[in-house]
């Protein structure tokens, strides 16, 4: 759960805050848990919603087109999971949040659109641009 919060927020202190706020919420609304999913999945959803709320408050949540402003990642060794994680964390907040919610957490565009108060089209567009951005920075400037 911490990993989900950290990936969305890209900041250890904010991720700790998100976890703390999420668990306070969990204890406050535990009686509302309806067993439609596992308790862990329900808590993770609260962590994700809390992380997104914090991200929006930080005014760091932006949707942008960075096609001309890409920072490439230089690899000194073969790519591994750590390199991919670094690339994902280098995404702008809007790209990163949508990419993580859809591709890592498994949410649908409709769910993400509702969570972020955006249209499904915006969600799809941002995911497309996030993947394009990742592909570009992972392939490097000379490939």
N, CA, C and O atoms as a GROMACS GRO file, in nm:
protein
  572
    1UNK      N    1   0.082  -0.119   0.000
    1UNK     CA    2   0.000   0.000   0.000
    1UNK      C    3   0.087   0.125   0.000
    1UNK      O    4   0.055   0.224  -0.066
    2UNK      N    5   0.195   0.119   0.075
    2UNK     CA    6   0.287   0.232   0.074
    2UNK      C    7   0.342   0.254  -0.066
    2UNK      O    8   0.356   0.368  -0.112
    3UNK      N    9   0.374   0.145  -0.134
    3UNK     CA   10   0.429   0.155  -0.269
    3UNK      C   11   0.332   0.225  -0.362
    3UNK      O   12   0.373   0.309  -0.443
    4UNK      N   13   0.204   0.193  -0.352
    4UNK     CA   14   0.104   0.260  -0.436
    4UNK      C   15   0.101   0.410  -0.407
    4UNK      O   16   0.099   0.492  -0.499
    5UNK      N   17   0.102   0.445  -0.281
    5UNK     CA   18   0.101   0.586  -0.242
    5UNK      C   19   0.227   0.656  -0.292
    5UNK      O   20   0.220   0.767  -0.345
    6UNK      N   21   0.342   0.593  -0.274
    6UNK     CA   22   0.468   0.654  -0.317
    6UNK      C   23   0.472   0.671  -0.468
    6UNK      O   24   0.516   0.775  -0.518
    7UNK      N   25   0.428   0.571  -0.541
    7UNK     CA   26   0.431   0.581  -0.687
    7UNK      C   27   0.342   0.696  -0.736
    7UNK      O   28   0.378   0.765  -0.832
    8UNK      N   29   0.231   0.716  -0.674
    8UNK     CA   30   0.142   0.825  -0.715
    8UNK      C   31   0.200   0.960  -0.676
    8UNK      O   32   0.195   1.055  -0.754
    9UNK      N   33   0.253   0.969  -0.555
    9UNK     CA   34   0.298   1.098  -0.502
    9UNK      C   35   0.445   1.130  -0.532
    9UNK      O   36   0.484   1.246  -0.538
   10UNK      N   37   0.526   1.025  -0.553
   10UNK     CA   38   0.669   1.042  -0.582
   10UNK      C   39   0.741   1.121  -0.473
   10UNK      O   40   0.831   1.200  -0.501
   11UNK      N   41   0.700   1.100  -0.350
   11UNK     CA   42   0.758   1.170  -0.236
   11UNK      C   43   0.734   1.084  -0.111
   11UNK      O   44   0.620   1.049  -0.080
   12UNK      N   45   0.842   1.050  -0.041
   12UNK     CA   46   0.830   0.961   0.074
   12UNK      C   47   0.746   1.021   0.187
   12UNK      O   48   0.664   0.952   0.247
   13UNK      N   49   0.767   1.148   0.216
   13UNK     CA   50   0.691   1.210   0.325
   13UNK      C   51   0.542   1.218   0.292
   13UNK      O   52   0.458   1.191   0.377
   14UNK      N   53   0.512   1.256   0.168
   14UNK     CA   54   0.371   1.263   0.129
   14UNK      C   55   0.308   1.123   0.128
   14UNK      O   56   0.191   1.107   0.164
   15UNK      N   57   0.384   1.023   0.088
   15UNK     CA   58   0.332   0.886   0.090
   15UNK      C   59   0.304   0.842   0.233
   15UNK      O   60   0.203   0.776   0.259
   16UNK      N   61   0.391   0.877   0.326
   16UNK     CA   62   0.366   0.845   0.468
   16UNK      C   63   0.240   0.916   0.516
   16UNK      O   64   0.159   0.857   0.588
   17UNK      N   65   0.224   1.042   0.477
   17UNK     CA   66   0.104   1.116   0.515
   17UNK      C   67  -0.021   1.049   0.457
   17UNK      O   68  -0.123   1.038   0.525
   18UNK      N   69  -0.011   1.006   0.332
   18UNK     CA   70  -0.126   0.941   0.267
   18UNK      C   71  -0.164   0.814   0.340
   18UNK      O   72  -0.282   0.788   0.364
   19UNK      N   73  -0.066   0.734   0.376
   19UNK     CA   74  -0.092   0.608   0.448
   19UNK      C   75  -0.159   0.638   0.582
   19UNK      O   76  -0.257   0.574   0.619
   20UNK      N   77  -0.106   0.737   0.653
   20UNK     CA   78  -0.162   0.772   0.783
   20UNK      C   79  -0.307   0.820   0.768
   20UNK      O   80  -0.395   0.775   0.841
   21UNK      N   81  -0.330   0.912   0.675
   21UNK     CA   82  -0.466   0.962   0.653
   21UNK      C   83  -0.561   0.851   0.609
   21UNK      O   84  -0.676   0.845   0.652
   22UNK      N   85  -0.511   0.763   0.523
   22UNK     CA   86  -0.595   0.652   0.474
   22UNK      C   87  -0.636   0.560   0.588
   22UNK      O   88  -0.752   0.520   0.596
   23UNK      N   89  -0.543   0.526   0.676
   23UNK     CA   90  -0.578   0.436   0.785
   23UNK      C   91  -0.668   0.503   0.888
   23UNK      O   92  -0.748   0.436   0.952
   24UNK      N   93  -0.654   0.632   0.905
   24UNK     CA   94  -0.749   0.703   0.991
   24UNK      C   95  -0.888   0.692   0.930
   24UNK      O   96  -0.986   0.667   1.000
   25UNK      N   97  -0.897   0.710   0.799
   25UNK     CA   98  -1.025   0.695   0.729
   25UNK      C   99  -1.079   0.554   0.742
   25UNK      O  100  -1.199   0.534   0.765
   26UNK      N  101  -0.991   0.456   0.726
   26UNK     CA  102  -1.033   0.316   0.737
   26UNK      C  103  -1.097   0.289   0.872
   26UNK      O  104  -1.204   0.230   0.880
   27UNK      N  105  -1.031   0.333   0.978
   27UNK     CA  106  -1.086   0.308   1.111
   27UNK      C  107  -1.216   0.385   1.135
   27UNK      O  108  -1.304   0.339   1.207
   28UNK      N  109  -1.226   0.503   1.074
   28UNK     CA  110  -1.346   0.583   1.090
   28UNK      C  111  -1.467   0.522   1.017
   28UNK      O  112  -1.580   0.531   1.065
   29UNK      N  113  -1.442   0.459   0.901
   29UNK     CA  114  -1.553   0.407   0.820
   29UNK      C  115  -1.554   0.254   0.810
   29UNK      O  116  -1.619   0.198   0.722
   30UNK      N  117  -1.484   0.189   0.898
   30UNK     CA  118  -1.476   0.042   0.893
   30UNK      C  119  -1.613  -0.024   0.895
   30UNK      O  120  -1.633  -0.129   0.833
   31UNK      N  121  -1.707   0.034   0.964
   31UNK     CA  122  -1.842  -0.020   0.969
   31UNK      C  123  -1.914  -0.017   0.835
   31UNK      O  124  -2.015  -0.085   0.817
   32UNK      N  125  -1.864   0.061   0.741
   32UNK     CA  126  -1.925   0.070   0.609
   32UNK      C  127  -1.873  -0.036   0.512
   32UNK      O  128  -1.924  -0.050   0.401
   33UNK      N  129  -1.770  -0.110   0.554
   33UNK     CA  130  -1.714  -0.215   0.467
   33UNK      C  131  -1.822  -0.320   0.443
   33UNK      O  132  -1.879  -0.374   0.538
   34UNK      N  133  -1.849  -0.349   0.315
   34UNK     CA  134  -1.961  -0.436   0.280
   34UNK      C  135  -1.920  -0.572   0.225
   34UNK      O  136  -2.004  -0.645   0.173
   35UNK      N  137  -1.793  -0.608   0.234
   35UNK     CA  138  -1.744  -0.739   0.192
   35UNK      C  139  -1.766  -0.766   0.043
   35UNK      O  140  -1.779  -0.882   0.003
   36UNK      N  141  -1.769  -0.662  -0.039
   36UNK     CA  142  -1.779  -0.679  -0.184
   36UNK      C  143  -1.642  -0.714  -0.244
   36UNK      O  144  -1.634  -0.762  -0.357
   37UNK      N  145  -1.539  -0.690  -0.168
   37UNK     CA  146  -1.402  -0.723  -0.207
   37UNK      C  147  -1.330  -0.766  -0.080
   37UNK      O  148  -1.390  -0.774   0.028
   38UNK      N  149  -1.202  -0.794  -0.092
   38UNK     CA  150  -1.125  -0.826   0.027
   38UNK      C  151  -1.103  -0.697   0.106
   38UNK      O  152  -1.110  -0.587   0.051
   39UNK      N  153  -1.076  -0.711   0.233
   39UNK     CA  154  -1.048  -0.595   0.317
   39UNK      C  155  -0.925  -0.522   0.264
   39UNK      O  156  -0.922  -0.399   0.261
   40UNK      N  157  -0.825  -0.597   0.222
   40UNK     CA  158  -0.702  -0.537   0.168
   40UNK      C  159  -0.728  -0.454   0.044
   40UNK      O  160  -0.673  -0.345   0.030
   41UNK      N  161  -0.812  -0.505  -0.045
   41UNK     CA  162  -0.844  -0.431  -0.168
   41UNK      C  163  -0.920  -0.303  -0.134
   41UNK      O  164  -0.897  -0.198  -0.195
   42UNK      N  165  -1.009  -0.311  -0.038
   42UNK     CA  166  -1.086  -0.194   0.006
   42UNK      C  167  -0.993  -0.088   0.065
   42UNK      O  168  -1.006   0.030   0.035
   43UNK      N  169  -0.901  -0.132   0.149
   43UNK     CA  170  -0.806  -0.039   0.210
   43UNK      C  171  -0.716   0.023   0.103
   43UNK      O  172  -0.688   0.143   0.106
   44UNK      N  173  -0.671  -0.059   0.008
   44UNK     CA  174  -0.585  -0.007  -0.099
   44UNK      C  175  -0.657   0.100  -0.180
   44UNK      O  176  -0.596   0.199  -0.220
   45UNK      N  177  -0.785   0.081  -0.204
   45UNK     CA  178  -0.865   0.181  -0.275
   45UNK      C  179  -0.867   0.312  -0.197
   45UNK      O  180  -0.856   0.420  -0.256
   46UNK      N  181  -0.881   0.303  -0.068
   46UNK     CA  182  -0.880   0.423   0.017
   46UNK      C  183  -0.743   0.489   0.012
   46UNK      O  184  -0.733   0.612   0.006
   47UNK      N  185  -0.636   0.410   0.014
   47UNK     CA  186  -0.500   0.464   0.004
   47UNK      C  187  -0.482   0.538  -0.128
   47UNK      O  188  -0.426   0.648  -0.132
   48UNK      N  189  -0.528   0.479  -0.236
   48UNK     CA  190  -0.515   0.541  -0.368
   48UNK      C  191  -0.595   0.671  -0.374
   48UNK      O  192  -0.544   0.772  -0.421
   49UNK      N  193  -0.718   0.669  -0.326
   49UNK     CA  194  -0.801   0.791  -0.326
   49UNK      C  195  -0.736   0.900  -0.241
   49UNK      O  196  -0.734   1.017  -0.279
   50UNK      N  197  -0.683   0.862  -0.126
   50UNK     CA  198  -0.618   0.958  -0.037
   50UNK      C  199  -0.494   1.016  -0.104
   50UNK      O  200  -0.469   1.136  -0.095
   51UNK      N  201  -0.416   0.932  -0.171
   51UNK     CA  202  -0.295   0.977  -0.241
   51UNK      C  203  -0.330   1.076  -0.352
   51UNK      O  204  -0.263   1.178  -0.368
   52UNK      N  205  -0.434   1.045  -0.427
   52UNK     CA  206  -0.476   1.135  -0.534
   52UNK      C  207  -0.524   1.269  -0.478
   52UNK      O  208  -0.498   1.375  -0.536
   53UNK      N  209  -0.593   1.264  -0.366
   53UNK     CA  210  -0.641   1.386  -0.301
   53UNK      C  211  -0.522   1.473  -0.258
   53UNK      O  212  -0.524   1.595  -0.275
   54UNK      N  213  -0.420   1.410  -0.202
   54UNK     CA  214  -0.300   1.484  -0.160
   54UNK      C  215  -0.228   1.541  -0.282
   54UNK      O  216  -0.182   1.655  -0.279
   55UNK      N  217  -0.219   1.461  -0.388
   55UNK     CA  218  -0.152   1.507  -0.510
   55UNK      C  219  -0.221   1.630  -0.566
   55UNK      O  220  -0.155   1.725  -0.609
   56UNK      N  221  -0.353   1.630  -0.566
   56UNK     CA  222  -0.428   1.746  -0.616
   56UNK      C  223  -0.405   1.868  -0.528
   56UNK      O  224  -0.395   1.980  -0.578
   57UNK      N  225  -0.397   1.847  -0.396
   57UNK     CA  226  -0.373   1.958  -0.304
   57UNK      C  227  -0.235   2.020  -0.326
   57UNK      O  228  -0.216   2.140  -0.304
   58UNK      N  229  -0.140   1.939  -0.368
   58UNK     CA  230  -0.004   1.988  -0.390
   58UNK      C  231   0.006   2.074  -0.516
   58UNK      O  232   0.110   2.134  -0.543
   59UNK      N  233  -0.102   2.078  -0.592
   59UNK     CA  234  -0.106   2.152  -0.719
   59UNK      C  235   0.006   2.106  -0.812
   59UNK      O  236   0.055   2.181  -0.896
   60UNK      N  237   0.044   1.980  -0.794
   60UNK     CA  238   0.147   1.923  -0.880
   60UNK      C  239   0.083   1.831  -0.982
   60UNK      O  240   0.153   1.769  -1.063
   61UNK      N  241  -0.047   1.822  -0.979
   61UNK     CA  242  -0.118   1.730  -1.067
   61UNK      C  243  -0.152   1.802  -1.195
   61UNK      O  244  -0.243   1.884  -1.198
   62UNK      N  245  -0.076   1.772  -1.300
   62UNK     CA  246  -0.096   1.843  -1.426
   62UNK      C  247  -0.105   1.744  -1.541
   62UNK      O  248  -0.042   1.638  -1.539
   63UNK      N  249  -0.183   1.782  -1.640
   63UNK     CA  250  -0.188   1.708  -1.765
   63UNK      C  251  -0.117   1.796  -1.868
   63UNK      O  252  -0.156   1.910  -1.892
   64UNK      N  253  -0.013   1.741  -1.927
   64UNK     CA  254   0.066   1.820  -2.020
   64UNK      C  255   0.104   1.738  -2.142
   64UNK      O  256   0.095   1.616  -2.142
   65UNK      N  257   0.146   1.809  -2.245
   65UNK     CA  258   0.203   1.743  -2.362
   65UNK      C  259   0.350   1.779  -2.362
   65UNK      O  260   0.388   1.894  -2.389
   66UNK      N  261   0.433   1.682  -2.334
   66UNK     CA  262   0.576   1.707  -2.319
   66UNK      C  263   0.658   1.659  -2.438
   66UNK      O  264   0.777   1.632  -2.423
   67UNK      N  265   0.598   1.647  -2.553
   67UNK     CA  266   0.667   1.587  -2.666
   67UNK      C  267   0.798   1.658  -2.701
   67UNK      O  268   0.889   1.595  -2.756
   68UNK      N  269   0.810   1.786  -2.672
   68UNK     CA  270   0.934   1.859  -2.702
   68UNK      C  271   1.024   1.876  -2.581
   68UNK      O  272   1.132   1.935  -2.593
   69UNK      N  273   0.983   1.827  -2.465
   69UNK     CA  274   1.057   1.853  -2.343
   69UNK      C  275   1.087   1.723  -2.268
   69UNK      O  276   1.065   1.714  -2.147
   70UNK      N  277   1.137   1.623  -2.339
   70UNK     CA  278   1.161   1.493  -2.279
   70UNK      C  279   1.302   1.485  -2.224
   70UNK      O  280   1.398   1.521  -2.292
   71UNK      N  281   1.314   1.437  -2.101
   71UNK     CA  282   1.445   1.413  -2.040
   71UNK      C  283   1.473   1.264  -2.049
   71UNK      O  284   1.400   1.183  -1.991
   72UNK      N  285   1.577   1.229  -2.121
   72UNK     CA  286   1.609   1.089  -2.139
   72UNK      C  287   1.683   1.035  -2.018
   72UNK      O  288   1.753   1.107  -1.948
   73UNK      N  289   1.664   0.906  -1.995
   73UNK     CA  290   1.734   0.839  -1.886
   73UNK      C  291   1.850   0.762  -1.946
   73UNK      O  292   1.832   0.685  -2.041
   74UNK      N  293   1.966   0.783  -1.893
   74UNK     CA  294   2.085   0.715  -1.945
   74UNK      C  295   2.106   0.586  -1.865
   74UNK      O  296   2.109   0.588  -1.742
   75UNK      N  297   2.121   0.476  -1.935
   75UNK     CA  298   2.139   0.347  -1.871
   75UNK      C  299   2.284   0.304  -1.882
   75UNK      O  300   2.340   0.300  -1.992
   76UNK      N  301   2.345   0.273  -1.770
   76UNK     CA  302   2.484   0.225  -1.770
   76UNK      C  303   2.490   0.073  -1.777
   76UNK      O  304   2.597   0.016  -1.796
   77UNK      N  305   2.379   0.008  -1.760
   77UNK     CA  306   2.372  -0.138  -1.758
   77UNK      C  307   2.238  -0.182  -1.816
   77UNK      O  308   2.151  -0.097  -1.839
   78UNK      N  309   2.219  -0.312  -1.841
   78UNK     CA  310   2.090  -0.357  -1.896
   78UNK      C  311   1.972  -0.315  -1.808
   78UNK      O  312   1.983  -0.310  -1.686
   79UNK      N  313   1.861  -0.285  -1.872
   79UNK     CA  314   1.743  -0.239  -1.800
   79UNK      C  315   1.686  -0.349  -1.712
   79UNK      O  316   1.684  -0.466  -1.750
   80UNK      N  317   1.640  -0.311  -1.595
   80UNK     CA  318   1.572  -0.403  -1.504
   80UNK      C  319   1.452  -0.331  -1.443
   80UNK      O  320   1.419  -0.219  -1.483
   81UNK      N  321   1.388  -0.394  -1.348
   81UNK     CA  322   1.270  -0.335  -1.285
   81UNK      C  323   1.296  -0.201  -1.220
   81UNK      O  324   1.211  -0.113  -1.219
   82UNK      N  325   1.416  -0.186  -1.164
   82UNK     CA  326   1.452  -0.060  -1.099
   82UNK      C  327   1.456   0.054  -1.201
   82UNK      O  328   1.413   0.166  -1.173
   83UNK      N  329   1.508   0.024  -1.321
   83UNK     CA  330   1.511   0.126  -1.427
   83UNK      C  331   1.369   0.166  -1.468
   83UNK      O  332   1.340   0.283  -1.488
   84UNK      N  333   1.283   0.067  -1.481
   84UNK     CA  334   1.145   0.095  -1.519
   84UNK      C  335   1.075   0.179  -1.412
   84UNK      O  336   1.003   0.274  -1.444
   85UNK      N  337   1.098   0.145  -1.287
   85UNK     CA  338   1.041   0.222  -1.176
   85UNK      C  339   1.090   0.367  -1.183
   85UNK      O  340   1.011   0.460  -1.164
   86UNK      N  341   1.218   0.386  -1.209
   86UNK     CA  342   1.275   0.521  -1.220
   86UNK      C  343   1.209   0.597  -1.334
   86UNK      O  344   1.178   0.716  -1.322
   87UNK      N  345   1.188   0.529  -1.446
   87UNK     CA  346   1.123   0.593  -1.561
   87UNK      C  347   0.980   0.632  -1.529
   87UNK      O  348   0.936   0.742  -1.563
   88UNK      N  349   0.906   0.543  -1.463
   88UNK     CA  350   0.767   0.574  -1.426
   88UNK      C  351   0.762   0.692  -1.331
   88UNK      O  352   0.677   0.780  -1.345
   89UNK      N  353   0.853   0.695  -1.234
   89UNK     CA  354   0.853   0.805  -1.138
   89UNK      C  355   0.894   0.937  -1.202
   89UNK      O  356   0.867   1.044  -1.147
   90UNK      N  357   0.959   0.932  -1.319
   90UNK     CA  358   0.999   1.055  -1.387
   90UNK      C  359   0.884   1.116  -1.467
   90UNK      O  360   0.896   1.228  -1.516
   91UNK      N  361   0.774   1.042  -1.482
   91UNK     CA  362   0.658   1.095  -1.554
   91UNK      C  363   0.598   1.214  -1.480
   91UNK      O  364   0.602   1.219  -1.357
   92UNK      N  365   0.544   1.310  -1.553
   92UNK     CA  366   0.468   1.418  -1.487
   92UNK      C  367   0.352   1.357  -1.408
   92UNK      O  368   0.304   1.249  -1.441
   93UNK      N  369   0.309   1.423  -1.305
   93UNK     CA  370   0.212   1.367  -1.212
   93UNK      C  371   0.085   1.314  -1.276
   93UNK      O  372   0.037   1.207  -1.239
   94UNK      N  373   0.029   1.386  -1.371
   94UNK     CA  374  -0.094   1.342  -1.436
   94UNK      C  375  -0.073   1.214  -1.515
   94UNK      O  376  -0.154   1.121  -1.506
   95UNK      N  377   0.034   1.209  -1.593
   95UNK     CA  378   0.067   1.088  -1.668
   95UNK      C  379   0.089   0.972  -1.572
   95UNK      O  380   0.036   0.862  -1.590
   96UNK      N  381   0.170   0.998  -1.469
   96UNK     CA  382   0.208   0.893  -1.374
   96UNK      C  383   0.085   0.835  -1.303
   96UNK      O  384   0.071   0.713  -1.292
   97UNK      N  385  -0.002   0.921  -1.256
   97UNK     CA  386  -0.119   0.874  -1.183
   97UNK      C  387  -0.207   0.786  -1.272
   97UNK      O  388  -0.250   0.679  -1.231
   98UNK      N  389  -0.233   0.831  -1.392
   98UNK     CA  390  -0.320   0.754  -1.482
   98UNK      C  391  -0.253   0.626  -1.525
   98UNK      O  392  -0.318   0.521  -1.529
   99UNK      N  393  -0.125   0.630  -1.558
   99UNK     CA  394  -0.053   0.509  -1.597
   99UNK      C  395  -0.057   0.406  -1.484
   99UNK      O  396  -0.086   0.289  -1.508
  100UNK      N  397  -0.029   0.450  -1.363
  100UNK     CA  398  -0.027   0.357  -1.249
  100UNK      C  399  -0.166   0.301  -1.219
  100UNK      O  400  -0.182   0.182  -1.195
  101UNK      N  401  -0.265   0.387  -1.221
  101UNK     CA  402  -0.401   0.342  -1.189
  101UNK      C  403  -0.451   0.240  -1.291
  101UNK      O  404  -0.515   0.141  -1.254
  102UNK      N  405  -0.423   0.262  -1.418
  102UNK     CA  406  -0.474   0.172  -1.521
  102UNK      C  407  -0.383   0.053  -1.544
  102UNK      O  408  -0.430  -0.061  -1.543
  103UNK      N  409  -0.255   0.077  -1.566
  103UNK     CA  410  -0.165  -0.031  -1.604
  103UNK      C  411  -0.112  -0.112  -1.486
  103UNK      O  412  -0.081  -0.230  -1.501
  104UNK      N  413  -0.100  -0.052  -1.370
  104UNK     CA  414  -0.046  -0.124  -1.254
  104UNK      C  415  -0.158  -0.170  -1.162
  104UNK      O  416  -0.161  -0.286  -1.121
  105UNK      N  417  -0.250  -0.080  -1.129
  105UNK     CA  418  -0.356  -0.114  -1.034
  105UNK      C  419  -0.475  -0.182  -1.100
  105UNK      O  420  -0.554  -0.247  -1.030
  106UNK      N  421  -0.490  -0.170  -1.230
  106UNK     CA  422  -0.595  -0.242  -1.302
  106UNK      C  423  -0.731  -0.174  -1.309
  106UNK      O  424  -0.831  -0.238  -1.341
  107UNK      N  425  -0.735  -0.045  -1.279
  107UNK     CA  426  -0.861   0.027  -1.291
  107UNK      C  427  -0.897   0.046  -1.438
  107UNK      O  428  -0.810   0.041  -1.524
  108UNK      N  429  -1.024   0.069  -1.466
  108UNK     CA  430  -1.074   0.100  -1.600
  108UNK      C  431  -1.075   0.252  -1.619
  108UNK      O  432  -1.075   0.328  -1.522
  109UNK      N  433  -1.076   0.295  -1.745
  109UNK     CA  434  -1.076   0.439  -1.772
  109UNK      C  435  -1.195   0.509  -1.707
  109UNK      O  436  -1.181   0.621  -1.656
  110UNK      N  437  -1.310   0.445  -1.707
  110UNK     CA  438  -1.429   0.505  -1.646
  110UNK      C  439  -1.406   0.530  -1.497
  110UNK      O  440  -1.442   0.636  -1.445
  111UNK      N  441  -1.346   0.432  -1.428
  111UNK     CA  442  -1.319   0.447  -1.285
  111UNK      C  443  -1.217   0.558  -1.259
  111UNK      O  444  -1.234   0.638  -1.167
  112UNK      N  445  -1.112   0.561  -1.340
  112UNK     CA  446  -1.009   0.664  -1.324
  112UNK      C  447  -1.068   0.802  -1.350
  112UNK      O  448  -1.039   0.898  -1.278
  113UNK      N  449  -1.150   0.812  -1.453
  113UNK     CA  450  -1.215   0.940  -1.484
  113UNK      C  451  -1.298   0.989  -1.366
  113UNK      O  452  -1.296   1.108  -1.333
  114UNK      N  453  -1.371   0.898  -1.302
  114UNK     CA  454  -1.451   0.937  -1.186
  114UNK      C  455  -1.363   0.977  -1.069
  114UNK      O  456  -1.393   1.074  -0.999
  115UNK      N  457  -1.255   0.903  -1.046
  115UNK     CA  458  -1.165   0.933  -0.934
  115UNK      C  459  -1.100   1.070  -0.949
  115UNK      O  460  -1.085   1.145  -0.852
  116UNK      N  461  -1.062   1.103  -1.074
  116UNK     CA  462  -0.988   1.226  -1.098
  116UNK      C  463  -1.075   1.341  -1.146
  116UNK      O  464  -1.026   1.451  -1.170
  117UNK      N  465  -1.205   1.314  -1.160
  117UNK     CA  466  -1.299   1.416  -1.207
  117UNK      C  467  -1.259   1.470  -1.344
  117UNK      O  468  -1.254   1.591  -1.367
  118UNK      N  469  -1.230   1.375  -1.436
  118UNK     CA  470  -1.195   1.408  -1.573
  118UNK      C  471  -1.282   1.322  -1.665
  118UNK      O  472  -1.355   1.235  -1.618
  119UNK      N  473  -1.275   1.346  -1.793
  119UNK     CA  474  -1.351   1.264  -1.887
  119UNK      C  475  -1.273   1.135  -1.916
  119UNK      O  476  -1.152   1.127  -1.895
  120UNK      N  477  -1.346   1.035  -1.966
  120UNK     CA  478  -1.280   0.911  -2.007
  120UNK      C  479  -1.182   0.939  -2.121
  120UNK      O  480  -1.075   0.879  -2.127
  121UNK      N  481  -1.218   1.029  -2.209
  121UNK     CA  482  -1.131   1.066  -2.320
  121UNK      C  483  -0.998   1.123  -2.271
  121UNK      O  484  -0.893   1.092  -2.326
  122UNK      N  485  -1.005   1.206  -2.168
  122UNK     CA  486  -0.883   1.263  -2.111
  122UNK      C  487  -0.797   1.153  -2.050
  122UNK      O  488  -0.675   1.152  -2.065
  123UNK      N  489  -0.862   1.060  -1.981
  123UNK     CA  490  -0.790   0.947  -1.923
  123UNK      C  491  -0.719   0.867  -2.031
  123UNK      O  492  -0.601   0.833  -2.016
  124UNK      N  493  -0.789   0.836  -2.139
  124UNK     CA  494  -0.731   0.759  -2.249
  124UNK      C  495  -0.617   0.835  -2.316
  124UNK      O  496  -0.513   0.778  -2.348
  125UNK      N  497  -0.637   0.964  -2.335
  125UNK     CA  498  -0.534   1.046  -2.398
  125UNK      C  499  -0.408   1.053  -2.311
  125UNK      O  500  -0.297   1.039  -2.361
  126UNK      N  501  -0.428   1.074  -2.182
  126UNK     CA  502  -0.314   1.084  -2.091
  126UNK      C  503  -0.238   0.952  -2.083
  126UNK      O  504  -0.115   0.951  -2.073
  127UNK      N  505  -0.310   0.839  -2.086
  127UNK     CA  506  -0.245   0.709  -2.084
  127UNK      C  507  -0.163   0.691  -2.212
  127UNK      O  508  -0.049   0.645  -2.207
  128UNK      N  509  -0.221   0.727  -2.326
  128UNK     CA  510  -0.149   0.718  -2.453
  128UNK      C  511  -0.020   0.799  -2.447
  128UNK      O  512   0.087   0.750  -2.484
  129UNK      N  513  -0.029   0.923  -2.401
  129UNK     CA  514   0.088   1.009  -2.393
  129UNK      C  515   0.189   0.959  -2.289
  129UNK      O  516   0.309   0.970  -2.310
  130UNK      N  517   0.140   0.903  -2.179
  130UNK     CA  518   0.231   0.847  -2.078
  130UNK      C  519   0.311   0.732  -2.137
  130UNK      O  520   0.432   0.723  -2.116
  131UNK      N  521   0.244   0.643  -2.210
  131UNK     CA  522   0.314   0.530  -2.272
  131UNK      C  523   0.414   0.578  -2.376
  131UNK      O  524   0.525   0.525  -2.385
  132UNK      N  525   0.375   0.677  -2.455
  132UNK     CA  526   0.464   0.732  -2.557
  132UNK      C  527   0.587   0.795  -2.490
  132UNK      O  528   0.700   0.776  -2.536
  133UNK      N  529   0.564   0.869  -2.383
  133UNK     CA  530   0.671   0.933  -2.308
  133UNK      C  531   0.766   0.828  -2.251
  133UNK      O  532   0.888   0.840  -2.261
  134UNK      N  533   0.708   0.724  -2.190
  134UNK     CA  534   0.790   0.617  -2.133
  134UNK      C  535   0.873   0.548  -2.241
  134UNK      O  536   0.992   0.523  -2.222
  135UNK      N  537   0.811   0.517  -2.350
  135UNK     CA  538   0.882   0.451  -2.461
  135UNK      C  539   0.999   0.536  -2.506
  135UNK      O  540   1.108   0.484  -2.531
  136UNK      N  541   0.976   0.665  -2.518
  136UNK     CA  542   1.082   0.755  -2.564
  136UNK      C  543   1.196   0.762  -2.464
  136UNK      O  544   1.312   0.749  -2.502
  137UNK      N  545   1.165   0.782  -2.336
  137UNK     CA  546   1.276   0.796  -2.240
  137UNK      C  547   1.346   0.663  -2.215
  137UNK      O  548   1.464   0.661  -2.182
  138UNK      N  549   1.276   0.553  -2.230
  138UNK     CA  550   1.340   0.424  -2.210
  138UNK      C  551   1.427   0.384  -2.329
  138UNK      O  552   1.523   0.309  -2.313
  139UNK      N  553   1.393   0.433  -2.448
  139UNK     CA  554   1.474   0.397  -2.564
  139UNK      C  555   1.597   0.487  -2.577
  139UNK      O  556   1.692   0.452  -2.647
  140UNK      N  557   1.596   0.601  -2.511
  140UNK     CA  558   1.713   0.689  -2.512
  140UNK      C  559   1.713   0.780  -2.633
  140UNK      O  560   1.638   0.759  -2.728
  141UNK      N  561   1.799   0.882  -2.630
  141UNK     CA  562   1.799   0.984  -2.736
  141UNK      C  563   1.855   0.934  -2.869
  141UNK      O  564   1.822   0.989  -2.973
  142UNK      N  565   1.937   0.834  -2.868
  142UNK     CA  566   2.003   0.789  -2.991
  142UNK      C  567   1.948   0.661  -3.048
  142UNK      O  568   2.011   0.602  -3.135
  143UNK      N  569   1.832   0.616  -3.003
  143UNK     CA  570   1.779   0.490  -3.050
  143UNK      C  571   1.658   0.512  -3.136
  143UNK      O  572   1.599   0.415  -3.185
   0.00000   0.00000   0.00000
